[in-house]
Amino acid sequence: MGRNIFQSETPLAMMKAVNKIVHENYTPAEAFEYLNSIKAEG
């Protein structure tokens, strides 16, 4: 998983989304939606 995070266009946003799954019980769909929302913010 680490390599995929660091090779993404927005590694910080990807780490935040994975954190939501691990620590806040987000579903993958919810985390993907969250990822897209924070990527849009810049």
PDB file of N, CA, C and O in Angstrom, chain B, residues numbered from 101:
ATOM      1  N   MET B 101       0.827  -1.187   0.000  1.00  0.00           N
ATOM      2  CA  MET B 101       0.000   0.000   0.000  1.00  0.00           C
ATOM      3  C   MET B 101       0.871   1.250   0.000  1.00  0.00           C
ATOM      4  O   MET B 101       0.499   2.234  -0.640  1.00  0.00           O
ATOM      5  N   GLY B 102       1.991   1.261   0.674  1.00  0.00           N
ATOM      6  CA  GLY B 102       2.814   2.452   0.775  1.00  0.00           C
ATOM      7  C   GLY B 102       3.261   2.998  -0.561  1.00  0.00           C
ATOM      8  O   GLY B 102       3.166   4.201  -0.805  1.00  0.00           O
ATOM      9  N   ARG B 103       3.749   2.124  -1.436  1.00  0.00           N
ATOM     10  CA  ARG B 103       4.216   2.568  -2.749  1.00  0.00           C
ATOM     11  C   ARG B 103       3.090   3.214  -3.524  1.00  0.00           C
ATOM     12  O   ARG B 103       3.307   4.220  -4.201  1.00  0.00           O
ATOM     13  N   ASN B 104       1.916   2.672  -3.444  1.00  0.00           N
ATOM     14  CA  ASN B 104       0.774   3.225  -4.175  1.00  0.00           C
ATOM     15  C   ASN B 104       0.378   4.597  -3.634  1.00  0.00           C
ATOM     16  O   ASN B 104      -0.058   5.464  -4.392  1.00  0.00           O
ATOM     17  N   ILE B 105       0.525   4.790  -2.354  1.00  0.00           N
ATOM     18  CA  ILE B 105       0.223   6.102  -1.771  1.00  0.00           C
ATOM     19  C   ILE B 105       1.214   7.135  -2.276  1.00  0.00           C
ATOM     20  O   ILE B 105       0.824   8.208  -2.737  1.00  0.00           O
ATOM     21  N   PHE B 106       2.489   6.812  -2.191  1.00  0.00           N
ATOM     22  CA  PHE B 106       3.517   7.798  -2.537  1.00  0.00           C
ATOM     23  C   PHE B 106       3.629   8.040  -4.032  1.00  0.00           C
ATOM     24  O   PHE B 106       4.189   9.055  -4.448  1.00  0.00           O
ATOM     25  N   GLN B 107       3.108   7.131  -4.852  1.00  0.00           N
ATOM     26  CA  GLN B 107       3.116   7.335  -6.294  1.00  0.00           C
ATOM     27  C   GLN B 107       1.848   8.022  -6.793  1.00  0.00           C
ATOM     28  O   GLN B 107       1.744   8.338  -7.978  1.00  0.00           O
ATOM     29  N   SER B 108       0.899   8.252  -5.917  1.00  0.00           N
ATOM     30  CA  SER B 108      -0.328   8.915  -6.337  1.00  0.00           C
ATOM     31  C   SER B 108      -0.042  10.388  -6.613  1.00  0.00           C
ATOM     32  O   SER B 108       0.987  10.920  -6.197  1.00  0.00           O
ATOM     33  N   GLU B 109      -0.956  11.034  -7.314  1.00  0.00           N
ATOM     34  CA  GLU B 109      -0.799  12.464  -7.617  1.00  0.00           C
ATOM     35  C   GLU B 109      -0.859  13.317  -6.358  1.00  0.00           C
ATOM     36  O   GLU B 109      -0.228  14.371  -6.283  1.00  0.00           O
ATOM     37  N   THR B 110      -1.612  12.860  -5.380  1.00  0.00           N
ATOM     38  CA  THR B 110      -1.776  13.601  -4.127  1.00  0.00           C
ATOM     39  C   THR B 110      -1.564  12.659  -2.940  1.00  0.00           C
ATOM     40  O   THR B 110      -2.533  12.187  -2.346  1.00  0.00           O
ATOM     41  N   PRO B 111      -0.313  12.386  -2.592  1.00  0.00           N
ATOM     42  CA  PRO B 111      -0.049  11.414  -1.527  1.00  0.00           C
ATOM     43  C   PRO B 111      -0.613  11.814  -0.162  1.00  0.00           C
ATOM     44  O   PRO B 111      -1.070  10.954   0.592  1.00  0.00           O
ATOM     45  N   LEU B 112      -0.585  13.097   0.159  1.00  0.00           N
ATOM     46  CA  LEU B 112      -1.125  13.514   1.451  1.00  0.00           C
ATOM     47  C   LEU B 112      -2.628  13.252   1.523  1.00  0.00           C
ATOM     48  O   LEU B 112      -3.122  12.745   2.530  1.00  0.00           O
ATOM     49  N   ALA B 113      -3.344  13.587   0.478  1.00  0.00           N
ATOM     50  CA  ALA B 113      -4.780  13.338   0.449  1.00  0.00           C
ATOM     51  C   ALA B 113      -5.069  11.841   0.523  1.00  0.00           C
ATOM     52  O   ALA B 113      -6.008  11.422   1.200  1.00  0.00           O
ATOM     53  N   MET B 114      -4.267  11.039  -0.170  1.00  0.00           N
ATOM     54  CA  MET B 114      -4.459   9.580  -0.138  1.00  0.00           C
ATOM     55  C   MET B 114      -4.222   9.037   1.267  1.00  0.00           C
ATOM     56  O   MET B 114      -4.969   8.172   1.723  1.00  0.00           O
ATOM     57  N   MET B 115      -3.204   9.524   1.954  1.00  0.00           N
ATOM     58  CA  MET B 115      -2.950   9.072   3.325  1.00  0.00           C
ATOM     59  C   MET B 115      -4.094   9.462   4.253  1.00  0.00           C
ATOM     60  O   MET B 115      -4.469   8.692   5.138  1.00  0.00           O
ATOM     61  N   LYS B 116      -4.647  10.651   4.054  1.00  0.00           N
ATOM     62  CA  LYS B 116      -5.787  11.077   4.870  1.00  0.00           C
ATOM     63  C   LYS B 116      -6.997  10.180   4.633  1.00  0.00           C
ATOM     64  O   LYS B 116      -7.716   9.852   5.576  1.00  0.00           O
ATOM     65  N   ALA B 117      -7.227   9.782   3.391  1.00  0.00           N
ATOM     66  CA  ALA B 117      -8.362   8.910   3.080  1.00  0.00           C
ATOM     67  C   ALA B 117      -8.173   7.526   3.689  1.00  0.00           C
ATOM     68  O   ALA B 117      -9.119   6.951   4.226  1.00  0.00           O
ATOM     69  N   VAL B 118      -6.958   6.988   3.611  1.00  0.00           N
ATOM     70  CA  VAL B 118      -6.679   5.681   4.223  1.00  0.00           C
ATOM     71  C   VAL B 118      -6.842   5.780   5.739  1.00  0.00           C
ATOM     72  O   VAL B 118      -7.352   4.854   6.371  1.00  0.00           O
ATOM     73  N   ASN B 119      -6.421   6.878   6.310  1.00  0.00           N
ATOM     74  CA  ASN B 119      -6.591   7.094   7.741  1.00  0.00           C
ATOM     75  C   ASN B 119      -8.067   7.046   8.139  1.00  0.00           C
ATOM     76  O   ASN B 119      -8.416   6.501   9.186  1.00  0.00           O
ATOM     77  N   LYS B 120      -8.924   7.615   7.304  1.00  0.00           N
ATOM     78  CA  LYS B 120     -10.368   7.595   7.589  1.00  0.00           C
ATOM     79  C   LYS B 120     -10.894   6.163   7.638  1.00  0.00           C
ATOM     80  O   LYS B 120     -11.740   5.837   8.471  1.00  0.00           O
ATOM     81  N   ILE B 121     -10.398   5.316   6.753  1.00  0.00           N
ATOM     82  CA  ILE B 121     -10.833   3.912   6.745  1.00  0.00           C
ATOM     83  C   ILE B 121     -10.350   3.201   8.002  1.00  0.00           C
ATOM     84  O   ILE B 121     -11.118   2.502   8.662  1.00  0.00           O
ATOM     85  N   VAL B 122      -9.086   3.381   8.325  1.00  0.00           N
ATOM     86  CA  VAL B 122      -8.480   2.645   9.432  1.00  0.00           C
ATOM     87  C   VAL B 122      -8.981   3.128  10.796  1.00  0.00           C
ATOM     88  O   VAL B 122      -9.292   2.317  11.667  1.00  0.00           O
ATOM     89  N   HIS B 123      -9.057   4.438  10.977  1.00  0.00           N
ATOM     90  CA  HIS B 123      -9.331   4.964  12.311  1.00  0.00           C
ATOM     91  C   HIS B 123     -10.752   5.478  12.524  1.00  0.00           C
ATOM     92  O   HIS B 123     -11.188   5.625  13.666  1.00  0.00           O
ATOM     93  N   GLU B 124     -11.477   5.754  11.445  1.00  0.00           N
ATOM     94  CA  GLU B 124     -12.815   6.313  11.603  1.00  0.00           C
ATOM     95  C   GLU B 124     -13.900   5.457  10.968  1.00  0.00           C
ATOM     96  O   GLU B 124     -15.042   5.892  10.823  1.00  0.00           O
ATOM     97  N   ASN B 125     -13.536   4.240  10.592  1.00  0.00           N
ATOM     98  CA  ASN B 125     -14.486   3.251  10.067  1.00  0.00           C
ATOM     99  C   ASN B 125     -15.247   3.706   8.832  1.00  0.00           C
ATOM    100  O   ASN B 125     -16.401   3.325   8.635  1.00  0.00           O
ATOM    101  N   TYR B 126     -14.600   4.525   7.996  1.00  0.00           N
ATOM    102  CA  TYR B 126     -15.209   4.892   6.715  1.00  0.00           C
ATOM    103  C   TYR B 126     -15.252   3.669   5.819  1.00  0.00           C
ATOM    104  O   TYR B 126     -14.369   2.814   5.892  1.00  0.00           O
ATOM    105  N   THR B 127     -16.257   3.579   4.986  1.00  0.00           N
ATOM    106  CA  THR B 127     -16.272   2.545   3.956  1.00  0.00           C
ATOM    107  C   THR B 127     -15.342   3.002   2.833  1.00  0.00           C
ATOM    108  O   THR B 127     -15.017   4.187   2.752  1.00  0.00           O
ATOM    109  N   PRO B 128     -14.910   2.091   1.972  1.00  0.00           N
ATOM    110  CA  PRO B 128     -14.083   2.524   0.836  1.00  0.00           C
ATOM    111  C   PRO B 128     -14.768   3.589  -0.026  1.00  0.00           C
ATOM    112  O   PRO B 128     -14.108   4.508  -0.512  1.00  0.00           O
ATOM    113  N   ALA B 129     -16.066   3.473  -0.217  1.00  0.00           N
ATOM    114  CA  ALA B 129     -16.794   4.469  -1.015  1.00  0.00           C
ATOM    115  C   ALA B 129     -16.774   5.832  -0.329  1.00  0.00           C
ATOM    116  O   ALA B 129     -16.588   6.856  -0.987  1.00  0.00           O
ATOM    117  N   GLU B 130     -16.964   5.850   0.984  1.00  0.00           N
ATOM    118  CA  GLU B 130     -16.925   7.109   1.728  1.00  0.00           C
ATOM    119  C   GLU B 130     -15.524   7.723   1.677  1.00  0.00           C
ATOM    120  O   GLU B 130     -15.380   8.936   1.525  1.00  0.00           O
ATOM    121  N   ALA B 131     -14.508   6.893   1.805  1.00  0.00           N
ATOM    122  CA  ALA B 131     -13.135   7.386   1.760  1.00  0.00           C
ATOM    123  C   ALA B 131     -12.795   7.927   0.378  1.00  0.00           C
ATOM    124  O   ALA B 131     -12.084   8.925   0.261  1.00  0.00           O
ATOM    125  N   PHE B 132     -13.295   7.282  -0.666  1.00  0.00           N
ATOM    126  CA  PHE B 132     -13.058   7.759  -2.026  1.00  0.00           C
ATOM    127  C   PHE B 132     -13.730   9.113  -2.235  1.00  0.00           C
ATOM    128  O   PHE B 132     -13.152  10.008  -2.852  1.00  0.00           O
ATOM    129  N   GLU B 133     -14.938   9.259  -1.726  1.00  0.00           N
ATOM    130  CA  GLU B 133     -15.645  10.534  -1.815  1.00  0.00           C
ATOM    131  C   GLU B 133     -14.877  11.619  -1.043  1.00  0.00           C
ATOM    132  O   GLU B 133     -14.732  12.746  -1.517  1.00  0.00           O
ATOM    133  N   TYR B 134     -14.394  11.263   0.141  1.00  0.00           N
ATOM    134  CA  TYR B 134     -13.587  12.194   0.938  1.00  0.00           C
ATOM    135  C   TYR B 134     -12.316  12.575   0.193  1.00  0.00           C
ATOM    136  O   TYR B 134     -11.950  13.750   0.149  1.00  0.00           O
ATOM    137  N   LEU B 135     -11.640  11.593  -0.390  1.00  0.00           N
ATOM    138  CA  LEU B 135     -10.428  11.848  -1.164  1.00  0.00           C
ATOM    139  C   LEU B 135     -10.688  12.835  -2.288  1.00  0.00           C
ATOM    140  O   LEU B 135      -9.924  13.782  -2.477  1.00  0.00           O
ATOM    141  N   ASN B 136     -11.754  12.621  -3.029  1.00  0.00           N
ATOM    142  CA  ASN B 136     -12.078  13.517  -4.131  1.00  0.00           C
ATOM    143  C   ASN B 136     -12.423  14.926  -3.639  1.00  0.00           C
ATOM    144  O   ASN B 136     -12.127  15.911  -4.315  1.00  0.00           O
ATOM    145  N   SER B 137     -13.038  15.019  -2.479  1.00  0.00           N
ATOM    146  CA  SER B 137     -13.394  16.346  -1.962  1.00  0.00           C
ATOM    147  C   SER B 137     -12.162  17.118  -1.511  1.00  0.00           C
ATOM    148  O   SER B 137     -12.095  18.331  -1.709  1.00  0.00           O
ATOM    149  N   ILE B 138     -11.183  16.444  -0.908  1.00  0.00           N
ATOM    150  CA  ILE B 138     -10.003  17.187  -0.470  1.00  0.00           C
ATOM    151  C   ILE B 138      -9.021  17.417  -1.612  1.00  0.00           C
ATOM    152  O   ILE B 138      -8.223  18.353  -1.554  1.00  0.00           O
ATOM    153  N   LYS B 139      -9.064  16.576  -2.657  1.00  0.00           N
ATOM    154  CA  LYS B 139      -8.249  16.838  -3.831  1.00  0.00           C
ATOM    155  C   LYS B 139      -8.746  18.084  -4.545  1.00  0.00           C
ATOM    156  O   LYS B 139      -7.949  18.834  -5.110  1.00  0.00           O
ATOM    157  N   ALA B 140     -10.042  18.311  -4.526  1.00  0.00           N
ATOM    158  CA  ALA B 140     -10.636  19.472  -5.197  1.00  0.00           C
ATOM    159  C   ALA B 140     -10.262  20.765  -4.473  1.00  0.00           C
ATOM    160  O   ALA B 140     -10.176  21.826  -5.092  1.00  0.00           O
ATOM    161  N   GLU B 141     -10.043  20.671  -3.170  1.00  0.00           N
ATOM    162  CA  GLU B 141      -9.687  21.858  -2.389  1.00  0.00           C
ATOM    163  C   GLU B 141      -8.269  22.340  -2.716  1.00  0.00           C
ATOM    164  O   GLU B 141      -7.934  23.506  -2.504  1.00  0.00           O
ATOM    165  N   GLY B 142      -7.458  21.439  -3.228  1.00  0.00           N
ATOM    166  CA  GLY B 142      -6.110  21.827  -3.596  1.00  0.00           C
ATOM    167  C   GLY B 142      -5.134  21.242  -2.690  1.00  0.00           C
ATOM    168  O   GLY B 142      -3.933  21.463  -2.848  1.00  0.00           O
TER     169      GLY B 142
END
